[in-house]
């Protein structure tokens, strides 16, 4: 909420590409951070106790690894951050280009 208020103060009365992308940027930050925290706290038990590691050829469990659990959680968080990018930024960027090309209705 503080970032949204600061953005409103900084962009008061401004238009253009940055102004049209600023709001989705704030929204992206909020959703990405909450999504990442959700994954981390829901999987914290697996990080602390470890997950089973299997041999890819025999499919037998060869041990338990805390490092593999942490790596898996972080990869999940990174994937969530990445798949949110088109959701939040495609429309504002296309709208900014349409406005710049003067094909956007007023």
TORGUDO-496936 format. One record per atom (N, C-alpha, C, O): residue number from 1; residue in three letters; atom name; x, y, z. Coordinates in steps of 0.2 Angstrom, whole numbers, plus 5000, padded with zeros to 4 digits. Atoms other than C-alpha are relative to their C-alpha. Last residue first. Layout:
// residues N
<site n="NUM" res="ala" atom="CA" x="X" y="Y" z="Z"/>
...
// end
This chain:
// residues 106
<site n="106" res="unk" atom="N" x="5000" y="4996" z="4994"/>
<site n="106" res="unk" atom="CA" x="4952" y="5042" z="4866"/>
<site n="106" res="unk" atom="C" x="4994" y="4999" z="5005"/>
<site n="106" res="unk" atom="O" x="4994" y="5003" z="5010"/>
<site n="105" res="unk" atom="N" x="5006" y="4995" z="5000"/>
<site n="105" res="unk" atom="CA" x="4953" y="5028" z="4854"/>
<site n="105" res="unk" atom="C" x="5001" y="5004" z="5007"/>
<site n="105" res="unk" atom="O" x="5003" y="5001" z="5012"/>
<site n="104" res="unk" atom="N" x="5004" y="5001" z="4994"/>
<site n="104" res="unk" atom="CA" x="4970" y="5020" z="4853"/>
<site n="104" res="unk" atom="C" x="4995" y="5005" z="5000"/>
<site n="104" res="unk" atom="O" x="4996" y="5011" z="5000"/>
<site n="103" res="unk" atom="N" x="5006" y="5004" z="5002"/>
<site n="103" res="unk" atom="CA" x="4977" y="5020" z="4836"/>
<site n="103" res="unk" atom="C" x="4996" y="4998" z="5005"/>
<site n="103" res="unk" atom="O" x="4991" y="4995" z="5005"/>
<site n="102" res="unk" atom="N" x="5006" y="4996" z="5001"/>
<site n="102" res="unk" atom="CA" x="4989" y="5035" z="4839"/>
<site n="102" res="unk" atom="C" x="4994" y="4996" z="4997"/>
<site n="102" res="unk" atom="O" x="4990" y="4998" z="4993"/>
<site n="101" res="unk" atom="N" x="5001" y="5000" z="5007"/>
<site n="101" res="unk" atom="CA" x="5005" y="5025" z="4837"/>
<site n="101" res="unk" atom="C" x="4993" y="5004" z="4998"/>
<site n="101" res="unk" atom="O" x="4991" y="5004" z="4992"/>
<site n="100" res="unk" atom="N" x="4995" y="4997" z="5003"/>
<site n="100" res="unk" atom="CA" x="5010" y="5030" z="4854"/>
<site n="100" res="unk" atom="C" x="4999" y="5001" z="4992"/>
<site n="100" res="unk" atom="O" x="5001" y="5005" z="4989"/>
<site n="99" res="unk" atom="N" x="5001" y="4993" z="4999"/>
<site n="99" res="unk" atom="CA" x="4993" y="5026" z="4861"/>
<site n="99" res="unk" atom="C" x="5006" y="5004" z="4996"/>
<site n="99" res="unk" atom="O" x="5004" y="5009" z="4993"/>
<site n="98" res="unk" atom="N" x="5005" y="4998" z="5004"/>
<site n="98" res="unk" atom="CA" x="4994" y="5009" z="4853"/>
<site n="98" res="unk" atom="C" x="4999" y="5007" z="5001"/>
<site n="98" res="unk" atom="O" x="4997" y="5011" z="4996"/>
<site n="97" res="unk" atom="N" x="4998" y="5000" z="5007"/>
<site n="97" res="unk" atom="CA" x="5011" y="5006" z="4860"/>
<site n="97" res="unk" atom="C" x="4995" y="5003" z="4995"/>
<site n="97" res="unk" atom="O" x="4996" y="5007" z="4991"/>
<site n="96" res="unk" atom="N" x="4995" y="4995" z="5001"/>
<site n="96" res="unk" atom="CA" x="5006" y="5011" z="4877"/>
<site n="96" res="unk" atom="C" x="5002" y="5001" z="4993"/>
<site n="96" res="unk" atom="O" x="5003" y="5006" z="4990"/>
<site n="95" res="unk" atom="N" x="5003" y="4994" z="5000"/>
<site n="95" res="unk" atom="CA" x="4991" y="5000" z="4876"/>
<site n="95" res="unk" atom="C" x="5004" y="5006" z="4999"/>
<site n="95" res="unk" atom="O" x="5002" y="5011" z="4996"/>
<site n="94" res="unk" atom="N" x="5004" y="5000" z="5006"/>
<site n="94" res="unk" atom="CA" x="5001" y="4985" z="4871"/>
<site n="94" res="unk" atom="C" x="4996" y="5007" z="4999"/>
<site n="94" res="unk" atom="O" x="4996" y="5010" z="4994"/>
<site n="93" res="unk" atom="N" x="4995" y="4999" z="5006"/>
<site n="93" res="unk" atom="CA" x="5013" y="4988" z="4885"/>
<site n="93" res="unk" atom="C" x="4997" y="5001" z="4994"/>
<site n="93" res="unk" atom="O" x="4998" y="5006" z="4990"/>
<site n="92" res="unk" atom="N" x="4997" y="4993" z="4999"/>
<site n="92" res="unk" atom="CA" x="4999" y="4990" z="4898"/>
<site n="92" res="unk" atom="C" x="5005" y="5002" z="4994"/>
<site n="92" res="unk" atom="O" x="5005" y="5007" z="4992"/>
<site n="91" res="unk" atom="N" x="5005" y="4995" z="5002"/>
<site n="91" res="unk" atom="CA" x="4990" y="4974" z="4891"/>
<site n="91" res="unk" atom="C" x="5003" y="5007" z="5001"/>
<site n="91" res="unk" atom="O" x="5002" y="5011" z="4996"/>
<site n="90" res="unk" atom="N" x="5001" y="5000" z="5007"/>
<site n="90" res="unk" atom="CA" x="5006" y="4963" z="4891"/>
<site n="90" res="unk" atom="C" x="4995" y="5005" z="4998"/>
<site n="90" res="unk" atom="O" x="4996" y="5009" z="4994"/>
<site n="89" res="unk" atom="N" x="4997" y="4995" z="5004"/>
<site n="89" res="unk" atom="CA" x="5012" y="4968" z="4908"/>
<site n="89" res="unk" atom="C" x="4999" y="5000" z="4993"/>
<site n="89" res="unk" atom="O" x="5000" y="5005" z="4989"/>
<site n="88" res="unk" atom="N" x="5000" y="4993" z="4998"/>
<site n="88" res="unk" atom="CA" x="5003" y="4960" z="4922"/>
<site n="88" res="unk" atom="C" x="5002" y="5005" z="4995"/>
<site n="88" res="unk" atom="O" x="5000" y="5011" z="4996"/>
<site n="87" res="unk" atom="N" x="5007" y="4999" z="4998"/>
<site n="87" res="unk" atom="CA" x="4998" y="4943" z="4915"/>
<site n="87" res="unk" atom="C" x="5000" y="5008" z="5002"/>
<site n="87" res="unk" atom="O" x="4994" y="5011" z="5001"/>
<site n="86" res="unk" atom="N" x="5004" y="4999" z="5006"/>
<site n="86" res="unk" atom="CA" x="5014" y="4942" z="4904"/>
<site n="86" res="unk" atom="C" x="4993" y="5002" z="5003"/>
<site n="86" res="unk" atom="O" x="4989" y="5006" z="5000"/>
<site n="85" res="unk" atom="N" x="4998" y="4995" z="5004"/>
<site n="85" res="unk" atom="CA" x="5025" y="4944" z="4920"/>
<site n="85" res="unk" atom="C" x="4995" y="5002" z="4994"/>
<site n="85" res="unk" atom="O" x="4993" y="5007" z="4993"/>
<site n="84" res="unk" atom="N" x="5004" y="4994" z="4998"/>
<site n="84" res="unk" atom="CA" x="5016" y="4933" z="4932"/>
<site n="84" res="unk" atom="C" x="5001" y="5006" z="4995"/>
<site n="84" res="unk" atom="O" x="4997" y="5010" z="4994"/>
<site n="83" res="unk" atom="N" x="5006" y="5001" z="5003"/>
<site n="83" res="unk" atom="CA" x="5023" y="4917" z="4924"/>
<site n="83" res="unk" atom="C" x="4995" y="5006" z="5001"/>
<site n="83" res="unk" atom="O" x="4990" y="5007" z="4998"/>
<site n="82" res="unk" atom="N" x="5000" y="4999" z="5008"/>
<site n="82" res="unk" atom="CA" x="5040" y="4923" z="4928"/>
<site n="82" res="unk" atom="C" x="4993" y="4999" z="4997"/>
<site n="82" res="unk" atom="O" x="4992" y="5003" z="4993"/>
<site n="81" res="unk" atom="N" x="4998" y="4993" z="5001"/>
<site n="81" res="unk" atom="CA" x="5038" y="4926" z="4947"/>
<site n="81" res="unk" atom="C" x="4999" y="5001" z="4992"/>
<site n="81" res="unk" atom="O" x="4997" y="5006" z="4990"/>
<site n="80" res="unk" atom="N" x="5005" y="4995" z="4998"/>
<site n="80" res="unk" atom="CA" x="5029" y="4910" z="4949"/>
<site n="80" res="unk" atom="C" x="5001" y="5007" z="4998"/>
<site n="80" res="unk" atom="O" x="4997" y="5010" z="4995"/>
<site n="79" res="unk" atom="N" x="5005" y="5001" z="5005"/>
<site n="79" res="unk" atom="CA" x="5043" y="4901" z="4940"/>
<site n="79" res="unk" atom="C" x="4994" y="5004" z="5001"/>
<site n="79" res="unk" atom="O" x="4991" y="5006" z="4996"/>
<site n="78" res="unk" atom="N" x="4998" y="4996" z="5006"/>
<site n="78" res="unk" atom="CA" x="5055" y="4909" z="4952"/>
<site n="78" res="unk" atom="C" x="4995" y="4999" z="4994"/>
<site n="78" res="unk" atom="O" x="4994" y="5004" z="4990"/>
<site n="77" res="unk" atom="N" x="5001" y="4993" z="4999"/>
<site n="77" res="unk" atom="CA" x="5046" y="4903" z="4967"/>
<site n="77" res="unk" atom="C" x="5001" y="5004" z="4994"/>
<site n="77" res="unk" atom="O" x="4998" y="5009" z="4992"/>
<site n="76" res="unk" atom="N" x="5007" y="4999" z="5000"/>
<site n="76" res="unk" atom="CA" x="5045" y="4885" z="4961"/>
<site n="76" res="unk" atom="C" x="4998" y="5008" z="5000"/>
<site n="76" res="unk" atom="O" x="4994" y="5011" z="4997"/>
<site n="75" res="unk" atom="N" x="5002" y="5001" z="5007"/>
<site n="75" res="unk" atom="CA" x="5063" y="4885" z="4957"/>
<site n="75" res="unk" atom="C" x="4993" y="5002" z="4999"/>
<site n="75" res="unk" atom="O" x="4991" y="5005" z="4994"/>
<site n="74" res="unk" atom="N" x="4998" y="4994" z="5003"/>
<site n="74" res="unk" atom="CA" x="5066" y="4892" z="4975"/>
<site n="74" res="unk" atom="C" x="4998" y="5000" z="4993"/>
<site n="74" res="unk" atom="O" x="4997" y="5005" z="4990"/>
<site n="73" res="unk" atom="N" x="5004" y="4994" z="4998"/>
<site n="73" res="unk" atom="CA" x="5056" y="4878" z="4982"/>
<site n="73" res="unk" atom="C" x="5002" y="5006" z="4997"/>
<site n="73" res="unk" atom="O" x="4997" y="5010" z="4995"/>
<site n="72" res="unk" atom="N" x="5007" y="5000" z="5003"/>
<site n="72" res="unk" atom="CA" x="5064" y="4865" z="4972"/>
<site n="72" res="unk" atom="C" x="4996" y="5005" z="5002"/>
<site n="72" res="unk" atom="O" x="4992" y="5008" z="4998"/>
<site n="71" res="unk" atom="N" x="4999" y="4998" z="5007"/>
<site n="71" res="unk" atom="CA" x="5082" y="4871" z="4977"/>
<site n="71" res="unk" atom="C" x="4993" y="4999" z="4997"/>
<site n="71" res="unk" atom="O" x="4991" y="5004" z="4992"/>
<site n="70" res="unk" atom="N" x="4999" y="4993" z="5001"/>
<site n="70" res="unk" atom="CA" x="5077" y="4871" z="4995"/>
<site n="70" res="unk" atom="C" x="5000" y="5002" z="4993"/>
<site n="70" res="unk" atom="O" x="4997" y="5007" z="4991"/>
<site n="69" res="unk" atom="N" x="5006" y="4997" z="4999"/>
<site n="69" res="unk" atom="CA" x="5071" y="4853" z="4994"/>
<site n="69" res="unk" atom="C" x="5000" y="5008" z="5000"/>
<site n="69" res="unk" atom="O" x="4995" y="5011" z="4997"/>
<site n="68" res="unk" atom="N" x="5005" y="5001" z="5006"/>
<site n="68" res="unk" atom="CA" x="5086" y="4848" z="4985"/>
<site n="68" res="unk" atom="C" x="4993" y="5003" z="5001"/>
<site n="68" res="unk" atom="O" x="4990" y="5005" z="4997"/>
<site n="67" res="unk" atom="N" x="4998" y="4995" z="5006"/>
<site n="67" res="unk" atom="CA" x="5097" y="4856" z="4998"/>
<site n="67" res="unk" atom="C" x="4995" y="4999" z="4994"/>
<site n="67" res="unk" atom="O" x="4994" y="5004" z="4991"/>
<site n="66" res="unk" atom="N" x="5003" y="4993" z="4999"/>
<site n="66" res="unk" atom="CA" x="5087" y="4847" z="5012"/>
<site n="66" res="unk" atom="C" x="5002" y="5005" z="4995"/>
<site n="66" res="unk" atom="O" x="4998" y="5009" z="4993"/>
<site n="65" res="unk" atom="N" x="4996" y="4994" z="5001"/>
<site n="65" res="unk" atom="CA" x="5091" y="4830" z="5004"/>
<site n="65" res="unk" atom="C" x="4996" y="5007" z="5002"/>
<site n="65" res="unk" atom="O" x="4991" y="5008" z="4999"/>
<site n="64" res="unk" atom="N" x="5004" y="4994" z="4999"/>
<site n="64" res="unk" atom="CA" x="5085" y="4813" z="5009"/>
<site n="64" res="unk" atom="C" x="5004" y="5006" z="5000"/>
<site n="64" res="unk" atom="O" x="5009" y="5006" z="5003"/>
<site n="63" res="unk" atom="N" x="4998" y="4996" z="4994"/>
<site n="63" res="unk" atom="CA" x="5093" y="4797" z="5002"/>
<site n="63" res="unk" atom="C" x="4995" y="5006" z="5001"/>
<site n="63" res="unk" atom="O" x="4990" y="5006" z="4997"/>
<site n="62" res="unk" atom="N" x="4993" y="5001" z="4998"/>
<site n="62" res="unk" atom="CA" x="5094" y="4785" z="4988"/>
<site n="62" res="unk" atom="C" x="5002" y="5004" z="5006"/>
<site n="62" res="unk" atom="O" x="5007" y="5003" z="5009"/>
<site n="61" res="unk" atom="N" x="4998" y="4994" z="4996"/>
<site n="61" res="unk" atom="CA" x="5076" y="4782" z="4984"/>
<site n="61" res="unk" atom="C" x="5007" y="4999" z="5003"/>
<site n="61" res="unk" atom="O" x="5008" y="4993" z="5005"/>
<site n="60" res="unk" atom="N" x="5000" y="5001" z="4993"/>
<site n="60" res="unk" atom="CA" x="5074" y="4770" z="4970"/>
<site n="60" res="unk" atom="C" x="5003" y="5006" z="5004"/>
<site n="60" res="unk" atom="O" x="5007" y="5010" z="5001"/>
<site n="59" res="unk" atom="N" x="5006" y="4997" z="4996"/>
<site n="59" res="unk" atom="CA" x="5068" y="4775" z="4953"/>
<site n="59" res="unk" atom="C" x="5000" y="4998" z="5007"/>
<site n="59" res="unk" atom="O" x="4995" y="4998" z="5010"/>
<site n="58" res="unk" atom="N" x="5003" y="5006" z="4996"/>
<site n="58" res="unk" atom="CA" x="5081" y="4763" z="4945"/>
<site n="58" res="unk" atom="C" x="4994" y="5003" z="5003"/>
<site n="58" res="unk" atom="O" x="4990" y="4999" z="5005"/>
<site n="57" res="unk" atom="N" x="5000" y="5007" z="5004"/>
<site n="57" res="unk" atom="CA" x="5087" y="4775" z="4931"/>
<site n="57" res="unk" atom="C" x="4996" y="4995" z="5004"/>
<site n="57" res="unk" atom="O" x="4992" y="4992" z="5000"/>
<site n="56" res="unk" atom="N" x="5004" y="5000" z="5006"/>
<site n="56" res="unk" atom="CA" x="5083" y="4792" z="4939"/>
<site n="56" res="unk" atom="C" x="4999" y="4994" z="4996"/>
<site n="56" res="unk" atom="O" x="4994" y="4993" z="4992"/>
<site n="55" res="unk" atom="N" x="4996" y="5001" z="5006"/>
<site n="55" res="unk" atom="CA" x="5090" y="4788" z="4956"/>
<site n="55" res="unk" atom="C" x="4996" y="5000" z="4994"/>
<site n="55" res="unk" atom="O" x="4991" y="4996" z="4993"/>
<site n="54" res="unk" atom="N" x="5001" y="5006" z="5004"/>
<site n="54" res="unk" atom="CA" x="5078" y="4796" z="4968"/>
<site n="54" res="unk" atom="C" x="5006" y="4999" z="4995"/>
<site n="54" res="unk" atom="O" x="5008" y="5004" z="4992"/>
<site n="53" res="unk" atom="N" x="4997" y="4999" z="5006"/>
<site n="53" res="unk" atom="CA" x="5080" y="4810" z="4981"/>
<site n="53" res="unk" atom="C" x="5001" y="4993" z="4997"/>
<site n="53" res="unk" atom="O" x="5002" y="4988" z="5000"/>
<site n="52" res="unk" atom="N" x="4997" y="5006" z="5003"/>
<site n="52" res="unk" atom="CA" x="5067" y="4810" z="4995"/>
<site n="52" res="unk" atom="C" x="5004" y="5002" z="4993"/>
<site n="52" res="unk" atom="O" x="5001" y="5005" z="4989"/>
<site n="51" res="unk" atom="N" x="5005" y="5004" z="5005"/>
<site n="51" res="unk" atom="CA" x="5064" y="4827" z="5002"/>
<site n="51" res="unk" atom="C" x="5004" y="4994" z="4998"/>
<site n="51" res="unk" atom="O" x="5010" y="4994" z="4998"/>
<site n="50" res="unk" atom="N" x="4997" y="5002" z="5006"/>
<site n="50" res="unk" atom="CA" x="5072" y="4837" z="5017"/>
<site n="50" res="unk" atom="C" x="4995" y="4996" z="4996"/>
<site n="50" res="unk" atom="O" x="4989" y="4994" z="4998"/>
<site n="49" res="unk" atom="N" x="4999" y="5008" z="4999"/>
<site n="49" res="unk" atom="CA" x="5066" y="4839" z="5035"/>
<site n="49" res="unk" atom="C" x="5003" y="4997" z="4994"/>
<site n="49" res="unk" atom="O" x="5006" y="4992" z="4994"/>
<site n="48" res="unk" atom="N" x="4996" y="5002" z="4994"/>
<site n="48" res="unk" atom="CA" x="5069" y="4858" z="5036"/>
<site n="48" res="unk" atom="C" x="5001" y="4993" z="5001"/>
<site n="48" res="unk" atom="O" x="5006" y="4991" z="5004"/>
<site n="47" res="unk" atom="N" x="4994" y="4997" z="5000"/>
<site n="47" res="unk" atom="CA" x="5065" y="4862" z="5018"/>
<site n="47" res="unk" atom="C" x="5004" y="4998" z="5006"/>
<site n="47" res="unk" atom="O" x="5010" y="4996" z="5006"/>
<site n="46" res="unk" atom="N" x="4996" y="5005" z="5004"/>
<site n="46" res="unk" atom="CA" x="5050" y="4850" z="5018"/>
<site n="46" res="unk" atom="C" x="5008" y="5003" z="4999"/>
<site n="46" res="unk" atom="O" x="5012" y="4999" z="4999"/>
<site n="45" res="unk" atom="N" x="4999" y="5006" z="4997"/>
<site n="45" res="unk" atom="CA" x="5043" y="4859" z="5033"/>
<site n="45" res="unk" atom="C" x="5004" y="4995" z="4996"/>
<site n="45" res="unk" atom="O" x="5009" y="4992" z="4998"/>
<site n="44" res="unk" atom="N" x="4995" y="4999" z="4995"/>
<site n="44" res="unk" atom="CA" x="5045" y="4876" z="5025"/>
<site n="44" res="unk" atom="C" x="5002" y="4993" z="5003"/>
<site n="44" res="unk" atom="O" x="5008" y="4992" z="5005"/>
<site n="43" res="unk" atom="N" x="4995" y="5005" z="5001"/>
<site n="43" res="unk" atom="CA" x="5035" y="4871" z="5010"/>
<site n="43" res="unk" atom="C" x="5006" y="5000" z="5005"/>
<site n="43" res="unk" atom="O" x="5011" y="4997" z="5004"/>
<site n="42" res="unk" atom="N" x="5003" y="5006" z="5001"/>
<site n="42" res="unk" atom="CA" x="5019" y="4881" z="5014"/>
<site n="42" res="unk" atom="C" x="5005" y="4994" z="5000"/>
<site n="42" res="unk" atom="O" x="5003" y="4988" z="5002"/>
<site n="41" res="unk" atom="N" x="5002" y="5002" z="4993"/>
<site n="41" res="unk" atom="CA" x="5030" y="4895" z="5021"/>
<site n="41" res="unk" atom="C" x="4996" y="4993" z="5000"/>
<site n="41" res="unk" atom="O" x="4996" y="4990" z="5004"/>
<site n="40" res="unk" atom="N" x="4995" y="5001" z="4995"/>
<site n="40" res="unk" atom="CA" x="5040" y="4896" z="5005"/>
<site n="40" res="unk" atom="C" x="4997" y="4998" z="5007"/>
<site n="40" res="unk" atom="O" x="5000" y="4993" z="5010"/>
<site n="39" res="unk" atom="N" x="4996" y="5006" z="5002"/>
<site n="39" res="unk" atom="CA" x="5026" y="4894" z="4993"/>
<site n="39" res="unk" atom="C" x="5005" y="4998" z="5005"/>
<site n="39" res="unk" atom="O" x="5006" y="4993" z="5008"/>
<site n="38" res="unk" atom="N" x="5005" y="5006" z="4999"/>
<site n="38" res="unk" atom="CA" x="5015" y="4907" z="5002"/>
<site n="38" res="unk" atom="C" x="5004" y="4994" z="4998"/>
<site n="38" res="unk" atom="O" x="5003" y="4989" z="5002"/>
<site n="37" res="unk" atom="N" x="5001" y="5002" z="4993"/>
<site n="37" res="unk" atom="CA" x="5030" y="4919" z="5003"/>
<site n="37" res="unk" atom="C" x="4996" y="4994" z="5001"/>
<site n="37" res="unk" atom="O" x="4997" y="4990" z="5006"/>
<site n="36" res="unk" atom="N" x="4994" y="5003" z="4998"/>
<site n="36" res="unk" atom="CA" x="5033" y="4918" z="4984"/>
<site n="36" res="unk" atom="C" x="5000" y="4998" z="5008"/>
<site n="36" res="unk" atom="O" x="5003" y="4993" z="5010"/>
<site n="35" res="unk" atom="N" x="5000" y="5006" z="5003"/>
<site n="35" res="unk" atom="CA" x="5015" y="4921" z="4980"/>
<site n="35" res="unk" atom="C" x="5006" y="4996" z="5002"/>
<site n="35" res="unk" atom="O" x="5006" y="4990" z="5004"/>
<site n="34" res="unk" atom="N" x="5004" y="5004" z="4996"/>
<site n="34" res="unk" atom="CA" x="5014" y="4936" z="4992"/>
<site n="34" res="unk" atom="C" x="5000" y="4992" z="4997"/>
<site n="34" res="unk" atom="O" x="5000" y="4988" z="5001"/>
<site n="33" res="unk" atom="N" x="4997" y="5001" z="4993"/>
<site n="33" res="unk" atom="CA" x="5030" y="4943" z="4984"/>
<site n="33" res="unk" atom="C" x="4995" y="4996" z="5004"/>
<site n="33" res="unk" atom="O" x="4997" y="4991" z="5008"/>
<site n="32" res="unk" atom="N" x="4994" y="5005" z="5000"/>
<site n="32" res="unk" atom="CA" x="5024" y="4940" z="4966"/>
<site n="32" res="unk" atom="C" x="5003" y="4999" z="5007"/>
<site n="32" res="unk" atom="O" x="5005" y="4993" z="5009"/>
<site n="31" res="unk" atom="N" x="5002" y="5007" z="5002"/>
<site n="31" res="unk" atom="CA" x="5007" y="4947" z="4969"/>
<site n="31" res="unk" atom="C" x="5006" y="4995" z="5000"/>
<site n="31" res="unk" atom="O" x="5005" y="4990" z="5003"/>
<site n="30" res="unk" atom="N" x="5005" y="5003" z="4994"/>
<site n="30" res="unk" atom="CA" x="5012" y="4963" z="4978"/>
<site n="30" res="unk" atom="C" x="4999" y="4993" z="4999"/>
<site n="30" res="unk" atom="O" x="4999" y="4989" z="5003"/>
<site n="29" res="unk" atom="N" x="4996" y="5001" z="4994"/>
<site n="29" res="unk" atom="CA" x="5027" y="4966" z="4966"/>
<site n="29" res="unk" atom="C" x="4996" y="4997" z="5005"/>
<site n="29" res="unk" atom="O" x="4998" y="4993" z="5009"/>
<site n="28" res="unk" atom="N" x="4995" y="5006" z="5001"/>
<site n="28" res="unk" atom="CA" x="5016" y="4963" z="4951"/>
<site n="28" res="unk" atom="C" x="5004" y="4999" z="5006"/>
<site n="28" res="unk" atom="O" x="5004" y="4993" z="5008"/>
<site n="27" res="unk" atom="N" x="5004" y="5006" z="4999"/>
<site n="27" res="unk" atom="CA" x="5003" y="4975" z="4957"/>
<site n="27" res="unk" atom="C" x="5004" y="4994" z="5000"/>
<site n="27" res="unk" atom="O" x="5003" y="4989" z="5003"/>
<site n="26" res="unk" atom="N" x="5002" y="5000" z="4993"/>
<site n="26" res="unk" atom="CA" x="5016" y="4989" z="4959"/>
<site n="26" res="unk" atom="C" x="4996" y="4994" z="5002"/>
<site n="26" res="unk" atom="O" x="4997" y="4990" z="5007"/>
<site n="25" res="unk" atom="N" x="4994" y="5002" z="4996"/>
<site n="25" res="unk" atom="CA" x="5022" y="4985" z="4942"/>
<site n="25" res="unk" atom="C" x="4999" y="5000" z="5007"/>
<site n="25" res="unk" atom="O" x="5002" y="4995" z="5010"/>
<site n="24" res="unk" atom="N" x="4999" y="5007" z="5000"/>
<site n="24" res="unk" atom="CA" x="5005" y="4985" z="4935"/>
<site n="24" res="unk" atom="C" x="5006" y="4998" z="5003"/>
<site n="24" res="unk" atom="O" x="5006" y="4992" z="5006"/>
<site n="23" res="unk" atom="N" x="5005" y="5003" z="4996"/>
<site n="23" res="unk" atom="CA" x="5002" y="5003" z="4942"/>
<site n="23" res="unk" atom="C" x="5001" y="4992" z="4999"/>
<site n="23" res="unk" atom="O" x="5001" y="4989" z="5004"/>
<site n="22" res="unk" atom="N" x="4998" y="5000" z="4993"/>
<site n="22" res="unk" atom="CA" x="5019" y="5009" z="4935"/>
<site n="22" res="unk" atom="C" x="4995" y="4997" z="5004"/>
<site n="22" res="unk" atom="O" x="4997" y="4993" z="5009"/>
<site n="21" res="unk" atom="N" x="4997" y="5006" z="4998"/>
<site n="21" res="unk" atom="CA" x="5017" y="5003" z="4917"/>
<site n="21" res="unk" atom="C" x="5001" y="5000" z="5008"/>
<site n="21" res="unk" atom="O" x="5002" y="4995" z="5011"/>
<site n="20" res="unk" atom="N" x="5005" y="5005" z="5001"/>
<site n="20" res="unk" atom="CA" x="5005" y="5017" z="4911"/>
<site n="20" res="unk" atom="C" x="5002" y="4993" z="5003"/>
<site n="20" res="unk" atom="O" x="4998" y="4988" z="5004"/>
<site n="19" res="unk" atom="N" x="5006" y="4999" z="4996"/>
<site n="19" res="unk" atom="CA" x="5015" y="5030" z="4920"/>
<site n="19" res="unk" atom="C" x="4995" y="4994" z="4999"/>
<site n="19" res="unk" atom="O" x="4992" y="4992" z="5003"/>
<site n="18" res="unk" atom="N" x="4999" y="5002" z="4993"/>
<site n="18" res="unk" atom="CA" x="5031" y="5023" z="4912"/>
<site n="18" res="unk" atom="C" x="4994" y="5001" z="5005"/>
<site n="18" res="unk" atom="O" x="4993" y="4997" z="5009"/>
<site n="17" res="unk" atom="N" x="4999" y="5007" z="4999"/>
<site n="17" res="unk" atom="CA" x="5024" y="5023" z="4895"/>
<site n="17" res="unk" atom="C" x="5001" y="4999" z="5007"/>
<site n="17" res="unk" atom="O" x="4998" y="4994" z="5009"/>
<site n="16" res="unk" atom="N" x="4995" y="5003" z="5003"/>
<site n="16" res="unk" atom="CA" x="5016" y="5040" z="4895"/>
<site n="16" res="unk" atom="C" x="5001" y="4993" z="5002"/>
<site n="16" res="unk" atom="O" x="4998" y="4990" z="5005"/>
<site n="15" res="unk" atom="N" x="5003" y="5005" z="5005"/>
<site n="15" res="unk" atom="CA" x="5006" y="5051" z="4906"/>
<site n="15" res="unk" atom="C" x="5006" y="4997" z="4997"/>
<site n="15" res="unk" atom="O" x="5012" y="5000" z="4998"/>
<site n="14" res="unk" atom="N" x="4996" y="5002" z="5005"/>
<site n="14" res="unk" atom="CA" x="5010" y="5062" z="4922"/>
<site n="14" res="unk" atom="C" x="4997" y="4994" z="4995"/>
<site n="14" res="unk" atom="O" x="4992" y="4991" z="4998"/>
<site n="13" res="unk" atom="N" x="5001" y="4996" z="5006"/>
<site n="13" res="unk" atom="CA" x="4997" y="5071" z="4932"/>
<site n="13" res="unk" atom="C" x="5004" y="4998" z="4994"/>
<site n="13" res="unk" atom="O" x="5004" y="5001" z="4989"/>
<site n="12" res="unk" atom="N" x="5006" y="4996" z="5000"/>
<site n="12" res="unk" atom="CA" x="5003" y="5064" z="4949"/>
<site n="12" res="unk" atom="C" x="5000" y="5004" z="4993"/>
<site n="12" res="unk" atom="O" x="5005" y="5008" z="4992"/>
<site n="11" res="unk" atom="N" x="5003" y="4999" z="5006"/>
<site n="11" res="unk" atom="CA" x="5016" y="5051" z="4945"/>
<site n="11" res="unk" atom="C" x="4994" y="5004" z="4999"/>
<site n="11" res="unk" atom="O" x="4991" y="5004" z="4994"/>
<site n="10" res="unk" atom="N" x="4995" y="4999" z="5005"/>
<site n="10" res="unk" atom="CA" x="5027" y="5052" z="4960"/>
<site n="10" res="unk" atom="C" x="4998" y="5001" z="4993"/>
<site n="10" res="unk" atom="O" x="5000" y="5005" z="4989"/>
<site n="9" res="unk" atom="N" x="4997" y="4993" z="4999"/>
<site n="9" res="unk" atom="CA" x="5013" y="5055" z="4972"/>
<site n="9" res="unk" atom="C" x="5005" y="5001" z="4995"/>
<site n="9" res="unk" atom="O" x="5005" y="5007" z="4992"/>
<site n="8" res="unk" atom="N" x="5005" y="4995" z="5001"/>
<site n="8" res="unk" atom="CA" x="5003" y="5040" z="4965"/>
<site n="8" res="unk" atom="C" x="5003" y="5007" z="5001"/>
<site n="8" res="unk" atom="O" x="5001" y="5012" z="4997"/>
<site n="7" res="unk" atom="N" x="5001" y="5000" z="5007"/>
<site n="7" res="unk" atom="CA" x="5018" y="5029" z="4965"/>
<site n="7" res="unk" atom="C" x="4995" y="5006" z="4998"/>
<site n="7" res="unk" atom="O" x="4997" y="5009" z="4993"/>
<site n="6" res="unk" atom="N" x="4994" y="4997" z="5003"/>
<site n="6" res="unk" atom="CA" x="5022" y="5033" z="4983"/>
<site n="6" res="unk" atom="C" x="5000" y="5001" z="4993"/>
<site n="6" res="unk" atom="O" x="5001" y="5006" z="4990"/>
<site n="5" res="unk" atom="N" x="5001" y="4993" z="4998"/>
<site n="5" res="unk" atom="CA" x="5004" y="5029" z="4988"/>
<site n="5" res="unk" atom="C" x="5006" y="5004" z="4997"/>
<site n="5" res="unk" atom="O" x="5005" y="5009" z="4994"/>
<site n="4" res="unk" atom="N" x="5006" y="4997" z="5004"/>
<site n="4" res="unk" atom="CA" x="5005" y="5012" z="4978"/>
<site n="4" res="unk" atom="C" x="4999" y="5008" z="5002"/>
<site n="4" res="unk" atom="O" x="4999" y="5012" z="4997"/>
<site n="3" res="unk" atom="N" x="4997" y="5000" z="5006"/>
<site n="3" res="unk" atom="CA" x="5022" y="5008" z="4987"/>
<site n="3" res="unk" atom="C" x="4995" y="5003" z="4995"/>
<site n="3" res="unk" atom="O" x="4996" y="5007" z="4991"/>
<site n="2" res="unk" atom="N" x="4996" y="4994" z="4999"/>
<site n="2" res="unk" atom="CA" x="5014" y="5012" z="5004"/>
<site n="2" res="unk" atom="C" x="5003" y="5001" z="4993"/>
<site n="2" res="unk" atom="O" x="5004" y="5007" z="4991"/>
<site n="1" res="unk" atom="N" x="5004" y="4994" z="5000"/>
<site n="1" res="unk" atom="CA" x="5000" y="5000" z="5000"/>
<site n="1" res="unk" atom="C" x="5004" y="5006" z="5000"/>
<site n="1" res="unk" atom="O" x="5003" y="5011" z="4997"/>
// end
